[in-house]
Amino acid sequence: SRFENRALLANATSDANGRFTFRGIAPGAYRLFAWESTPANAYQNGNFIKRYDSKARVIHVGQGGTVNAALSVIK
């Protein structure tokens, strides 16, 4: 399962304006989540992620592309 492959997971912390950036992302489909706070490294736990799957924002990144996405914060 992709949820269990830690090499496919990444995290970022937003700035004071709620903006964040991932660089060097391969083209493909991604699921984005935004939590107000989580236990340490919870994003690496497949079971934790699966509980919030319905709240994911799905984006598609093209070759050399840039994507802007607004996310709802999960409390």
PQR file with spaces between the fields and no chain letter, atoms N, CA, C, O and H, PARSE charges and radii, in Angstrom:
ATOM       1  N    SER     1       0.843   -1.187    0.000 -0.4000 1.5000
ATOM       2  CA   SER     1       0.000    0.000    0.000 -0.0000 2.0000
ATOM       3  C    SER     1       0.885    1.246    0.000  0.5500 1.7000
ATOM       4  O    SER     1       1.916    1.294    0.671 -0.5500 1.4000
ATOM       5  N    ARG     2       0.468    2.232   -0.752 -0.4000 1.5000
ATOM       6  CA   ARG     2       1.244    3.479   -0.784 -0.0000 2.0000
ATOM       7  C    ARG     2       1.266    4.182    0.564  0.5500 1.7000
ATOM       8  O    ARG     2       2.226    4.885    0.877 -0.5500 1.4000
ATOM       9  H    ARG     2      -0.370    2.194   -1.297  0.4000 1.0000
ATOM      10  N    PHE     3       0.221    4.003    1.370 -0.4000 1.5000
ATOM      11  CA   PHE     3       0.204    4.632    2.693 -0.0000 2.0000
ATOM      12  C    PHE     3       1.333    4.105    3.571  0.5500 1.7000
ATOM      13  O    PHE     3       1.777    4.804    4.482 -0.5500 1.4000
ATOM      14  H    PHE     3      -0.560    3.431    1.117  0.4000 1.0000
ATOM      15  N    GLU     4       1.802    2.897    3.320 -0.4000 1.5000
ATOM      16  CA   GLU     4       2.836    2.295    4.146 -0.0000 2.0000
ATOM      17  C    GLU     4       4.244    2.565    3.622  0.5500 1.7000
ATOM      18  O    GLU     4       5.216    2.251    4.309 -0.5500 1.4000
ATOM      19  H    GLU     4       1.441    2.328    2.580  0.4000 1.0000
ATOM      20  N    ASN     5       4.382    3.137    2.424 -0.4000 1.5000
ATOM      21  CA   ASN     5       5.683    3.405    1.830 -0.0000 2.0000
ATOM      22  C    ASN     5       6.130    4.808    2.215  0.5500 1.7000
ATOM      23  O    ASN     5       5.702    5.786    1.602 -0.5500 1.4000
ATOM      24  H    ASN     5       3.593    3.392    1.866  0.4000 1.0000
ATOM      25  N    ARG     6       6.976    4.911    3.213 -0.4000 1.5000
ATOM      26  CA   ARG     6       7.402    6.216    3.725 -0.0000 2.0000
ATOM      27  C    ARG     6       8.149    7.054    2.698  0.5500 1.7000
ATOM      28  O    ARG     6       8.190    8.279    2.811 -0.5500 1.4000
ATOM      29  H    ARG     6       7.323    4.116    3.710  0.4000 1.0000
ATOM      30  N    ALA     7       8.738    6.410    1.699 -0.4000 1.5000
ATOM      31  CA   ALA     7       9.447    7.155    0.653 -0.0000 2.0000
ATOM      32  C    ALA     7       8.484    7.988   -0.183  0.5500 1.7000
ATOM      33  O    ALA     7       8.906    8.924   -0.862 -0.5500 1.4000
ATOM      34  H    ALA     7       8.705    5.415    1.607  0.4000 1.0000
ATOM      35  N    LEU     8       7.198    7.658   -0.142 -0.4000 1.5000
ATOM      36  CA   LEU     8       6.198    8.389   -0.917 -0.0000 2.0000
ATOM      37  C    LEU     8       5.502    9.480   -0.107  0.5500 1.7000
ATOM      38  O    LEU     8       4.576   10.123   -0.602 -0.5500 1.4000
ATOM      39  H    LEU     8       6.855    6.898    0.409  0.4000 1.0000
ATOM      40  N    LEU     9       5.933    9.692    1.117 -0.4000 1.5000
ATOM      41  CA   LEU     9       5.302   10.677    1.995 -0.0000 2.0000
ATOM      42  C    LEU     9       6.227   11.865    2.202  0.5500 1.7000
ATOM      43  O    LEU     9       7.448   11.716    2.247 -0.5500 1.4000
ATOM      44  H    LEU     9       6.685    9.171    1.520  0.4000 1.0000
ATOM      45  N    ALA    10       5.638   13.031    2.327 -0.4000 1.5000
ATOM      46  CA   ALA    10       6.416   14.244    2.612 -0.0000 2.0000
ATOM      47  C    ALA    10       5.573   15.155    3.489  0.5500 1.7000
ATOM      48  O    ALA    10       4.348   15.042    3.530 -0.5500 1.4000
ATOM      49  H    ALA    10       4.646   13.151    2.290  0.4000 1.0000
ATOM      50  N    ASN    11       6.237   16.046    4.179 -0.4000 1.5000
ATOM      51  CA   ASN    11       5.497   17.025    4.977 -0.0000 2.0000
ATOM      52  C    ASN    11       6.129   18.393    4.835  0.5500 1.7000
ATOM      53  O    ASN    11       7.293   18.522    4.457 -0.5500 1.4000
ATOM      54  H    ASN    11       7.232   16.138    4.146  0.4000 1.0000
ATOM      55  N    ALA    12       5.353   19.399    5.138 -0.4000 1.5000
ATOM      56  CA   ALA    12       5.814   20.777    5.120 -0.0000 2.0000
ATOM      57  C    ALA    12       5.076   21.535    6.217  0.5500 1.7000
ATOM      58  O    ALA    12       3.962   21.174    6.597 -0.5500 1.4000
ATOM      59  H    ALA    12       4.406   19.294    5.444  0.4000 1.0000
ATOM      60  N    THR    13       5.697   22.564    6.706 -0.4000 1.5000
ATOM      61  CA   THR    13       5.064   23.435    7.688 -0.0000 2.0000
ATOM      62  C    THR    13       4.749   24.744    6.995  0.5500 1.7000
ATOM      63  O    THR    13       5.578   25.289    6.267 -0.5500 1.4000
ATOM      64  H    THR    13       6.602   22.857    6.396  0.4000 1.0000
ATOM      65  N    SER    14       3.548   25.245    7.224 -0.4000 1.5000
ATOM      66  CA   SER    14       3.153   26.495    6.570 -0.0000 2.0000
ATOM      67  C    SER    14       3.801   27.690    7.261  0.5500 1.7000
ATOM      68  O    SER    14       4.227   27.616    8.414 -0.5500 1.4000
ATOM      69  H    SER    14       2.874   24.803    7.815  0.4000 1.0000
ATOM      70  N    ASP    15       3.861   28.789    6.518 -0.4000 1.5000
ATOM      71  CA   ASP    15       4.369   30.033    7.093 -0.0000 2.0000
ATOM      72  C    ASP    15       3.231   30.749    7.814  0.5500 1.7000
ATOM      73  O    ASP    15       2.139   30.196    7.945 -0.5500 1.4000
ATOM      74  H    ASP    15       3.515   28.849    5.582  0.4000 1.0000
ATOM      75  N    ALA    16       3.471   31.955    8.277 -0.4000 1.5000
ATOM      76  CA   ALA    16       2.466   32.718    9.025 -0.0000 2.0000
ATOM      77  C    ALA    16       1.214   32.998    8.200  0.5500 1.7000
ATOM      78  O    ALA    16       0.149   33.249    8.763 -0.5500 1.4000
ATOM      79  H    ALA    16       4.358   32.404    8.170  0.4000 1.0000
ATOM      80  N    ASN    17       1.328   32.958    6.870 -0.4000 1.5000
ATOM      81  CA   ASN    17       0.179   33.188    5.992 -0.0000 2.0000
ATOM      82  C    ASN    17      -0.502   31.895    5.559  0.5500 1.7000
ATOM      83  O    ASN    17      -1.453   31.922    4.778 -0.5500 1.4000
ATOM      84  H    ASN    17       2.194   32.754    6.412  0.4000 1.0000
ATOM      85  N    GLY    18      -0.015   30.758    6.066 -0.4000 1.5000
ATOM      86  CA   GLY    18      -0.614   29.469    5.705 -0.0000 2.0000
ATOM      87  C    GLY    18      -0.097   28.897    4.398  0.5500 1.7000
ATOM      88  O    GLY    18      -0.667   27.938    3.878 -0.5500 1.4000
ATOM      89  H    GLY    18       0.758   30.735    6.700  0.4000 1.0000
ATOM      90  N    ARG    19       0.963   29.463    3.860 -0.4000 1.5000
ATOM      91  CA   ARG    19       1.525   28.983    2.590 -0.0000 2.0000
ATOM      92  C    ARG    19       2.635   27.971    2.840  0.5500 1.7000
ATOM      93  O    ARG    19       3.368   28.061    3.825 -0.5500 1.4000
ATOM      94  H    ARG    19       1.426   30.242    4.282  0.4000 1.0000
ATOM      95  N    PHE    20       2.745   27.013    1.937 -0.4000 1.5000
ATOM      96  CA   PHE    20       3.801   26.013    2.020 -0.0000 2.0000
ATOM      97  C    PHE    20       4.221   25.641    0.610  0.5500 1.7000
ATOM      98  O    PHE    20       3.496   25.896   -0.351 -0.5500 1.4000
ATOM      99  H    PHE    20       2.149   26.940    1.137  0.4000 1.0000
ATOM     100  N    THR    21       5.390   25.038    0.492 -0.4000 1.5000
ATOM     101  CA   THR    21       5.925   24.669   -0.819 -0.0000 2.0000
ATOM     102  C    THR    21       6.609   23.316   -0.741  0.5500 1.7000
ATOM     103  O    THR    21       7.326   23.018    0.214 -0.5500 1.4000
ATOM     104  H    THR    21       5.979   24.831    1.273  0.4000 1.0000
ATOM     105  N    PHE    22       6.376   22.503   -1.760 -0.4000 1.5000
ATOM     106  CA   PHE    22       7.141   21.279   -1.980 -0.0000 2.0000
ATOM     107  C    PHE    22       7.913   21.501   -3.270  0.5500 1.7000
ATOM     108  O    PHE    22       7.334   21.939   -4.264 -0.5500 1.4000
ATOM     109  H    PHE    22       5.793   22.745   -2.536  0.4000 1.0000
ATOM     110  N    ARG    23       9.186   21.212   -3.274 -0.4000 1.5000
ATOM     111  CA   ARG    23      10.005   21.360   -4.483 -0.0000 2.0000
ATOM     112  C    ARG    23      10.531   19.990   -4.899  0.5500 1.7000
ATOM     113  O    ARG    23      10.687   19.090   -4.074 -0.5500 1.4000
ATOM     114  H    ARG    23       9.656   20.856   -2.467  0.4000 1.0000
ATOM     115  N    GLY    24      10.803   19.851   -6.201 -0.4000 1.5000
ATOM     116  CA   GLY    24      11.372   18.616   -6.709 -0.0000 2.0000
ATOM     117  C    GLY    24      10.413   17.445   -6.692  0.5500 1.7000
ATOM     118  O    GLY    24      10.835   16.299   -6.537 -0.5500 1.4000
ATOM     119  H    GLY    24      10.677   20.582   -6.872  0.4000 1.0000
ATOM     120  N    ILE    25       9.137   17.716   -6.849 -0.4000 1.5000
ATOM     121  CA   ILE    25       8.118   16.672   -6.842 -0.0000 2.0000
ATOM     122  C    ILE    25       7.999   16.076   -8.241  0.5500 1.7000
ATOM     123  O    ILE    25       7.924   16.804   -9.231 -0.5500 1.4000
ATOM     124  H    ILE    25       8.795   18.647   -6.976  0.4000 1.0000
ATOM     125  N    ALA    26       7.982   14.763   -8.311 -0.4000 1.5000
ATOM     126  CA   ALA    26       7.813   14.089   -9.598 -0.0000 2.0000
ATOM     127  C    ALA    26       6.389   14.309  -10.113  0.5500 1.7000
ATOM     128  O    ALA    26       5.462   14.456   -9.317 -0.5500 1.4000
ATOM     129  H    ALA    26       8.043   14.172   -7.507  0.4000 1.0000
ATOM     130  N    PRO    27       6.210   14.333  -11.427 -0.5600 1.5000
ATOM     131  CA   PRO    27       4.857   14.454  -11.983  0.2800 2.0000
ATOM     132  C    PRO    27       3.966   13.318  -11.483  0.5500 1.7000
ATOM     133  O    PRO    27       4.421   12.189  -11.302 -0.5500 1.4000
ATOM     134  N    GLY    28       2.703   13.635  -11.266 -0.4000 1.5000
ATOM     135  CA   GLY    28       1.763   12.604  -10.821 -0.0000 2.0000
ATOM     136  C    GLY    28       0.650   13.184   -9.986  0.5500 1.7000
ATOM     137  O    GLY    28       0.523   14.400   -9.838 -0.5500 1.4000
ATOM     138  H    GLY    28       2.334   14.552  -11.413  0.4000 1.0000
ATOM     139  N    ALA    29      -0.160   12.289   -9.440 -0.4000 1.5000
ATOM     140  CA   ALA    29      -1.285   12.673   -8.580 -0.0000 2.0000
ATOM     141  C    ALA    29      -0.842   12.599   -7.120  0.5500 1.7000
ATOM     142  O    ALA    29      -0.121   11.685   -6.720 -0.5500 1.4000
ATOM     143  H    ALA    29      -0.057   11.301   -9.560  0.4000 1.0000
ATOM     144  N    TYR    30      -1.284   13.570   -6.342 -0.4000 1.5000
ATOM     145  CA   TYR    30      -0.930   13.640   -4.934 -0.0000 2.0000
ATOM     146  C    TYR    30      -2.165   13.933   -4.101  0.5500 1.7000
ATOM     147  O    TYR    30      -3.123   14.540   -4.577 -0.5500 1.4000
ATOM     148  H    TYR    30      -1.870   14.312   -6.667  0.4000 1.0000
ATOM     149  N    ARG    31      -2.128   13.493   -2.853 -0.4000 1.5000
ATOM     150  CA   ARG    31      -3.192   13.760   -1.886 -0.0000 2.0000
ATOM     151  C    ARG    31      -2.595   14.676   -0.812  0.5500 1.7000
ATOM     152  O    ARG    31      -1.600   14.334   -0.173 -0.5500 1.4000
ATOM     153  H    ARG    31      -1.349   13.000   -2.466  0.4000 1.0000
ATOM     154  N    LEU    32      -3.211   15.830   -0.627 -0.4000 1.5000
ATOM     155  CA   LEU    32      -2.722   16.800    0.354 -0.0000 2.0000
ATOM     156  C    LEU    32      -3.652   16.853    1.554  0.5500 1.7000
ATOM     157  O    LEU    32      -4.874   16.784    1.421 -0.5500 1.4000
ATOM     158  H    LEU    32      -4.019   16.108   -1.146  0.4000 1.0000
ATOM     159  N    PHE    33      -3.053   16.975    2.715 -0.4000 1.5000
ATOM     160  CA   PHE    33      -3.791   17.118    3.973 -0.0000 2.0000
ATOM     161  C    PHE    33      -3.198   18.308    4.712  0.5500 1.7000
ATOM     162  O    PHE    33      -2.006   18.588    4.584 -0.5500 1.4000
ATOM     163  H    PHE    33      -2.060   17.032    2.823  0.4000 1.0000
ATOM     164  N    ALA    34      -4.016   19.003    5.481 -0.4000 1.5000
ATOM     165  CA   ALA    34      -3.535   20.110    6.314 -0.0000 2.0000
ATOM     166  C    ALA    34      -4.108   19.946    7.709  0.5500 1.7000
ATOM     167  O    ALA    34      -5.310   20.107    7.919 -0.5500 1.4000
ATOM     168  H    ALA    34      -4.984   18.775    5.585  0.4000 1.0000
ATOM     169  N    TRP    35      -3.245   19.626    8.661 -0.4000 1.5000
ATOM     170  CA   TRP    35      -3.679   19.478   10.046 -0.0000 2.0000
ATOM     171  C    TRP    35      -3.254   20.685   10.853  0.5500 1.7000
ATOM     172  O    TRP    35      -2.197   21.270   10.616 -0.5500 1.4000
ATOM     173  H    TRP    35      -2.269   19.495    8.491  0.4000 1.0000
ATOM     174  N    GLU    36      -4.080   21.046   11.798 -0.4000 1.5000
ATOM     175  CA   GLU    36      -3.719   22.108   12.729 -0.0000 2.0000
ATOM     176  C    GLU    36      -2.522   21.649   13.559  0.5500 1.7000
ATOM     177  O    GLU    36      -1.584   22.414   13.785 -0.5500 1.4000
ATOM     178  H    GLU    36      -4.939   20.571   11.990  0.4000 1.0000
ATOM     179  N    SER    37      -2.561   20.407   14.007 -0.4000 1.5000
ATOM     180  CA   SER    37      -1.433   19.781   14.707 -0.0000 2.0000
ATOM     181  C    SER    37      -1.648   18.272   14.666  0.5500 1.7000
ATOM     182  O    SER    37      -2.771   17.792   14.518 -0.5500 1.4000
ATOM     183  H    SER    37      -3.322   19.786   13.823  0.4000 1.0000
ATOM     184  N    THR    38      -0.558   17.543   14.798 -0.4000 1.5000
ATOM     185  CA   THR    38      -0.618   16.076   14.822 -0.0000 2.0000
ATOM     186  C    THR    38       0.424   15.570   15.806  0.5500 1.7000
ATOM     187  O    THR    38       1.346   16.300   16.170 -0.5500 1.4000
ATOM     188  H    THR    38       0.355   17.933   14.918  0.4000 1.0000
ATOM     189  N    PRO    39       0.281   14.328   16.234 -0.5600 1.5000
ATOM     190  CA   PRO    39       1.378   13.730   17.003  0.2800 2.0000
ATOM     191  C    PRO    39       2.637   13.674   16.122  0.5500 1.7000
ATOM     192  O    PRO    39       2.533   13.669   14.896 -0.5500 1.4000
ATOM     193  N    ALA    40       3.797   13.632   16.732 -0.4000 1.5000
ATOM     194  CA   ALA    40       5.061   13.601   15.995 -0.0000 2.0000
ATOM     195  C    ALA    40       5.069   12.474   14.957  0.5500 1.7000
ATOM     196  O    ALA    40       4.771   11.322   15.270 -0.5500 1.4000
ATOM     197  H    ALA    40       3.881   13.636   17.729  0.4000 1.0000
ATOM     198  N    ASN    41       5.413   12.826   13.729 -0.4000 1.5000
ATOM     199  CA   ASN    41       5.542   11.883   12.612 -0.0000 2.0000
ATOM     200  C    ASN    41       4.271   11.089   12.305  0.5500 1.7000
ATOM     201  O    ASN    41       4.353   10.028   11.686 -0.5500 1.4000
ATOM     202  H    ASN    41       5.655   13.762   13.474  0.4000 1.0000
ATOM     203  N    ALA    42       3.124   11.565   12.712 -0.4000 1.5000
ATOM     204  CA   ALA    42       1.869   10.852   12.442 -0.0000 2.0000
ATOM     205  C    ALA    42       1.634   10.682   10.946  0.5500 1.7000
ATOM     206  O    ALA    42       1.026    9.698   10.524 -0.5500 1.4000
ATOM     207  H    ALA    42       3.057   12.427   13.215  0.4000 1.0000
ATOM     208  N    TYR    43       2.107   11.629   10.142 -0.4000 1.5000
ATOM     209  CA   TYR    43       1.903   11.535    8.698 -0.0000 2.0000
ATOM     210  C    TYR    43       2.590   10.294    8.109  0.5500 1.7000
ATOM     211  O    TYR    43       2.274    9.896    6.988 -0.5500 1.4000
ATOM     212  H    TYR    43       2.601   12.428   10.485  0.4000 1.0000
ATOM     213  N    GLN    44       3.513    9.687    8.838 -0.4000 1.5000
ATOM     214  CA   GLN    44       4.192    8.485    8.375 -0.0000 2.0000
ATOM     215  C    GLN    44       3.438    7.211    8.731  0.5500 1.7000
ATOM     216  O    GLN    44       3.866    6.118    8.359 -0.5500 1.4000
ATOM     217  H    GLN    44       3.770   10.010    9.749  0.4000 1.0000
ATOM     218  N    ASN    45       2.336    7.333    9.437 -0.4000 1.5000
ATOM     219  CA   ASN    45       1.562    6.174    9.870 -0.0000 2.0000
ATOM     220  C    ASN    45       0.370    5.998    8.936  0.5500 1.7000
ATOM     221  O    ASN    45      -0.531    6.837    8.904 -0.5500 1.4000
ATOM     222  H    ASN    45       1.989    8.220    9.739  0.4000 1.0000
ATOM     223  N    GLY    46       0.368    4.907    8.180 -0.4000 1.5000
ATOM     224  CA   GLY    46      -0.698    4.650    7.213 -0.0000 2.0000
ATOM     225  C    GLY    46      -2.079    4.636    7.830  0.5500 1.7000
ATOM     226  O    GLY    46      -3.028    5.137    7.227 -0.5500 1.4000
ATOM     227  H    GLY    46       1.099    4.225    8.207  0.4000 1.0000
ATOM     228  N    ASN    47      -2.211    4.072    9.021 -0.4000 1.5000
ATOM     229  CA   ASN    47      -3.526    4.022    9.665 -0.0000 2.0000
ATOM     230  C    ASN    47      -4.014    5.414   10.050  0.5500 1.7000
ATOM     231  O    ASN    47      -5.207    5.705    9.958 -0.5500 1.4000
ATOM     232  H    ASN    47      -1.440    3.665    9.510  0.4000 1.0000
ATOM     233  N    PHE    48      -3.098    6.269   10.477 -0.4000 1.5000
ATOM     234  CA   PHE    48      -3.462    7.640   10.812 -0.0000 2.0000
ATOM     235  C    PHE    48      -3.961    8.363    9.561  0.5500 1.7000
ATOM     236  O    PHE    48      -5.016    8.997    9.590 -0.5500 1.4000
ATOM     237  H    PHE    48      -2.129    6.032   10.551  0.4000 1.0000
ATOM     238  N    ILE    49      -3.209    8.269    8.469 -0.4000 1.5000
ATOM     239  CA   ILE    49      -3.578    8.931    7.219 -0.0000 2.0000
ATOM     240  C    ILE    49      -4.922    8.430    6.704  0.5500 1.7000
ATOM     241  O    ILE    49      -5.755    9.231    6.280 -0.5500 1.4000
ATOM     242  H    ILE    49      -2.352    7.754    8.446  0.4000 1.0000
ATOM     243  N    LYS    50      -5.141    7.134    6.733 -0.4000 1.5000
ATOM     244  CA   LYS    50      -6.386    6.550    6.219 -0.0000 2.0000
ATOM     245  C    LYS    50      -7.615    7.106    6.925  0.5500 1.7000
ATOM     246  O    LYS    50      -8.675    7.230    6.312 -0.5500 1.4000
ATOM     247  H    LYS    50      -4.464    6.484    7.077  0.4000 1.0000
ATOM     248  N    ARG    51      -7.486    7.442    8.204 -0.4000 1.5000
ATOM     249  CA   ARG    51      -8.630    7.985    8.943 -0.0000 2.0000
ATOM     250  C    ARG    51      -9.107    9.311    8.364  0.5500 1.7000
ATOM     251  O    ARG    51     -10.270    9.676    8.535 -0.5500 1.4000
ATOM     252  H    ARG    51      -6.624    7.342    8.701  0.4000 1.0000
ATOM     253  N    TYR    52      -8.228   10.031    7.684 -0.4000 1.5000
ATOM     254  CA   TYR    52      -8.555   11.347    7.146 -0.0000 2.0000
ATOM     255  C    TYR    52      -8.625   11.362    5.628  0.5500 1.7000
ATOM     256  O    TYR    52      -8.669   12.435    5.026 -0.5500 1.4000
ATOM     257  H    TYR    52      -7.284    9.734    7.544  0.4000 1.0000
ATOM     258  N    ASP    53      -8.637   10.207    5.007 -0.4000 1.5000
ATOM     259  CA   ASP    53      -8.599   10.115    3.551 -0.0000 2.0000
ATOM     260  C    ASP    53      -9.694   10.934    2.874  0.5500 1.7000
ATOM     261  O    ASP    53      -9.455   11.522    1.819 -0.5500 1.4000
ATOM     262  H    ASP    53      -8.601    9.336    5.497  0.4000 1.0000
ATOM     263  N    SER    54     -10.875   10.982    3.454 -0.4000 1.5000
ATOM     264  CA   SER    54     -11.980   11.722    2.839 -0.0000 2.0000
ATOM     265  C    SER    54     -11.746   13.232    2.848  0.5500 1.7000
ATOM     266  O    SER    54     -12.435   13.965    2.139 -0.5500 1.4000
ATOM     267  H    SER    54     -11.069   10.504    4.310  0.4000 1.0000
ATOM     268  N    LYS    55     -10.795   13.699    3.632 -0.4000 1.5000
ATOM     269  CA   LYS    55     -10.499   15.136    3.724 -0.0000 2.0000
ATOM     270  C    LYS    55      -9.315   15.544    2.838  0.5500 1.7000
ATOM     271  O    LYS    55      -8.913   16.708    2.838 -0.5500 1.4000
ATOM     272  H    LYS    55     -10.236   13.103    4.209  0.4000 1.0000
ATOM     273  N    ALA    56      -8.767   14.603    2.098 -0.4000 1.5000
ATOM     274  CA   ALA    56      -7.611   14.892    1.243 -0.0000 2.0000
ATOM     275  C    ALA    56      -8.006   15.778    0.074  0.5500 1.7000
ATOM     276  O    ALA    56      -9.127   15.696   -0.428 -0.5500 1.4000
ATOM     277  H    ALA    56      -9.093   13.658    2.098  0.4000 1.0000
ATOM     278  N    ARG    57      -7.096   16.610   -0.349 -0.4000 1.5000
ATOM     279  CA   ARG    57      -7.243   17.409   -1.569 -0.0000 2.0000
ATOM     280  C    ARG    57      -6.365   16.742   -2.613  0.5500 1.7000
ATOM     281  O    ARG    57      -5.148   16.670   -2.440 -0.5500 1.4000
ATOM     282  H    ARG    57      -6.185   16.677    0.059  0.4000 1.0000
ATOM     283  N    VAL    58      -6.956   16.257   -3.686 -0.4000 1.5000
ATOM     284  CA   VAL    58      -6.207   15.579   -4.735 -0.0000 2.0000
ATOM     285  C    VAL    58      -5.747   16.618   -5.758  0.5500 1.7000
ATOM     286  O    VAL    58      -6.543   17.414   -6.254 -0.5500 1.4000
ATOM     287  H    VAL    58      -7.944   16.315   -3.826  0.4000 1.0000
ATOM     288  N    ILE    59      -4.455   16.593   -6.060 -0.4000 1.5000
ATOM     289  CA   ILE    59      -3.905   17.489   -7.079 -0.0000 2.0000
ATOM     290  C    ILE    59      -3.115   16.659   -8.086  0.5500 1.7000
ATOM     291  O    ILE    59      -2.718   15.529   -7.803 -0.5500 1.4000
ATOM     292  H    ILE    59      -3.808   15.946   -5.657  0.4000 1.0000
ATOM     293  N    HIS    60      -2.898   17.229   -9.251 -0.4000 1.5000
ATOM     294  CA   HIS    60      -2.101   16.586  -10.295 -0.0000 2.0000
ATOM     295  C    HIS    60      -0.987   17.549  -10.685  0.5500 1.7000
ATOM     296  O    HIS    60      -1.241   18.697  -11.050 -0.5500 1.4000
ATOM     297  H    HIS    60      -3.221   18.147   -9.482  0.4000 1.0000
ATOM     298  N    VAL    61       0.242   17.069  -10.602 -0.4000 1.5000
ATOM     299  CA   VAL    61       1.408   17.869  -10.938 -0.0000 2.0000
ATOM     300  C    VAL    61       1.946   17.390  -12.273  0.5500 1.7000
ATOM     301  O    VAL    61       2.214   16.202  -12.448 -0.5500 1.4000
ATOM     302  H    VAL    61       0.449   16.137  -10.305  0.4000 1.0000
ATOM     303  N    GLY    62       2.107   18.313  -13.217 -0.4000 1.5000
ATOM     304  CA   GLY    62       2.662   17.987  -14.518 -0.0000 2.0000
ATOM     305  C    GLY    62       4.168   18.214  -14.536  0.5500 1.7000
ATOM     306  O    GLY    62       4.726   18.804  -13.611 -0.5500 1.4000
ATOM     307  H    GLY    62       1.890   19.278  -13.075  0.4000 1.0000
ATOM     308  N    GLN    63       4.815   17.747  -15.582 -0.4000 1.5000
ATOM     309  CA   GLN    63       6.259   17.932  -15.746 -0.0000 2.0000
ATOM     310  C    GLN    63       6.606   19.421  -15.691  0.5500 1.7000
ATOM     311  O    GLN    63       6.098   20.204  -16.494 -0.5500 1.4000
ATOM     312  H    GLN    63       4.362   17.268  -16.334  0.4000 1.0000
ATOM     313  N    GLY    64       7.458   19.811  -14.760 -0.4000 1.5000
ATOM     314  CA   GLY    64       7.866   21.206  -14.621 -0.0000 2.0000
ATOM     315  C    GLY    64       6.744   22.124  -14.182  0.5500 1.7000
ATOM     316  O    GLY    64       6.865   23.345  -14.286 -0.5500 1.4000
ATOM     317  H    GLY    64       7.870   19.175  -14.108  0.4000 1.0000
ATOM     318  N    GLY    65       5.656   21.555  -13.694 -0.4000 1.5000
ATOM     319  CA   GLY    65       4.481   22.353  -13.365 -0.0000 2.0000
ATOM     320  C    GLY    65       4.479   22.915  -11.961  0.5500 1.7000
ATOM     321  O    GLY    65       5.261   22.516  -11.097 -0.5500 1.4000
ATOM     322  H    GLY    65       5.557   20.564  -13.609  0.4000 1.0000
ATOM     323  N    THR    66       3.583   23.844  -11.766 -0.4000 1.5000
ATOM     324  CA   THR    66       3.325   24.446  -10.464 -0.0000 2.0000
ATOM     325  C    THR    66       1.836   24.320  -10.191  0.5500 1.7000
ATOM     326  O    THR    66       1.017   24.533  -11.085 -0.5500 1.4000
ATOM     327  H    THR    66       2.948   24.168  -12.467  0.4000 1.0000
ATOM     328  N    VAL    67       1.489   23.979   -8.977 -0.4000 1.5000
ATOM     329  CA   VAL    67       0.089   23.834   -8.596 -0.0000 2.0000
ATOM     330  C    VAL    67      -0.157   24.667   -7.345  0.5500 1.7000
ATOM     331  O    VAL    67       0.620   24.608   -6.392 -0.5500 1.4000
ATOM     332  H    VAL    67       2.154   23.806   -8.251  0.4000 1.0000
ATOM     333  N    ASN    68      -1.217   25.428   -7.346 -0.4000 1.5000
ATOM     334  CA   ASN    68      -1.669   26.137   -6.151 -0.0000 2.0000
ATOM     335  C    ASN    68      -2.947   25.457   -5.705  0.5500 1.7000
ATOM     336  O    ASN    68      -3.830   25.181   -6.517 -0.5500 1.4000
ATOM     337  H    ASN    68      -1.848   25.476   -8.119  0.4000 1.0000
ATOM     338  N    ALA    69      -3.042   25.192   -4.424 -0.4000 1.5000
ATOM     339  CA   ALA    69      -4.230   24.509   -3.900 -0.0000 2.0000
ATOM     340  C    ALA    69      -4.598   25.092   -2.541  0.5500 1.7000
ATOM     341  O    ALA    69      -3.735   25.297   -1.688 -0.5500 1.4000
ATOM     342  H    ALA    69      -2.325   25.417   -3.764  0.4000 1.0000
ATOM     343  N    ALA    70      -5.868   25.350   -2.352 -0.4000 1.5000
ATOM     344  CA   ALA    70      -6.363   25.798   -1.043 -0.0000 2.0000
ATOM     345  C    ALA    70      -6.816   24.571   -0.276  0.5500 1.7000
ATOM     346  O    ALA    70      -7.553   23.740   -0.807 -0.5500 1.4000
ATOM     347  H    ALA    70      -6.569   25.183   -3.046  0.4000 1.0000
ATOM     348  N    LEU    71      -6.383   24.453    0.958 -0.4000 1.5000
ATOM     349  CA   LEU    71      -6.722   23.296    1.784 -0.0000 2.0000
ATOM     350  C    LEU    71      -7.528   23.736    3.004  0.5500 1.7000
ATOM     351  O    LEU    71      -7.327   24.824    3.542 -0.5500 1.4000
ATOM     352  H    LEU    71      -5.784   25.127    1.389  0.4000 1.0000
ATOM     353  N    SER    72      -8.426   22.882    3.419 -0.4000 1.5000
ATOM     354  CA   SER    72      -9.143   23.099    4.670 -0.0000 2.0000
ATOM     355  C    SER    72      -8.352   22.443    5.788  0.5500 1.7000
ATOM     356  O    SER    72      -7.902   21.306    5.645 -0.5500 1.4000
ATOM     357  H    SER    72      -8.590   21.998    2.982  0.4000 1.0000
ATOM     358  N    VAL    73      -8.180   23.142    6.888 -0.4000 1.5000
ATOM     359  CA   VAL    73      -7.409   22.610    8.010 -0.0000 2.0000
ATOM     360  C    VAL    73      -8.234   21.583    8.760  0.5500 1.7000
ATOM     361  O    VAL    73      -9.400   21.814    9.081 -0.5500 1.4000
ATOM     362  H    VAL    73      -8.545   24.066    7.003  0.4000 1.0000
ATOM     363  N    ILE    74      -7.612   20.446    9.035 -0.4000 1.5000
ATOM     364  CA   ILE    74      -8.226   19.387    9.829 -0.0000 2.0000
ATOM     365  C    ILE    74      -7.894   19.685   11.278  0.5500 1.7000
ATOM     366  O    ILE    74      -6.723   19.748   11.655 -0.5500 1.4000
ATOM     367  H    ILE    74      -6.664   20.259    8.774  0.4000 1.0000
ATOM     368  N    LYS    75      -8.907   19.866   12.077 -0.4000 1.5000
ATOM     369  CA   LYS    75      -8.696   20.186   13.513 -0.0000 2.0000
ATOM     370  C    LYS    75      -8.279   18.973   14.296  0.5500 1.7000
ATOM     371  O    LYS    75      -8.063   19.063   15.504 -0.5500 1.4000
ATOM     372  H    LYS    75      -9.858   19.815   11.772  0.4000 1.0000
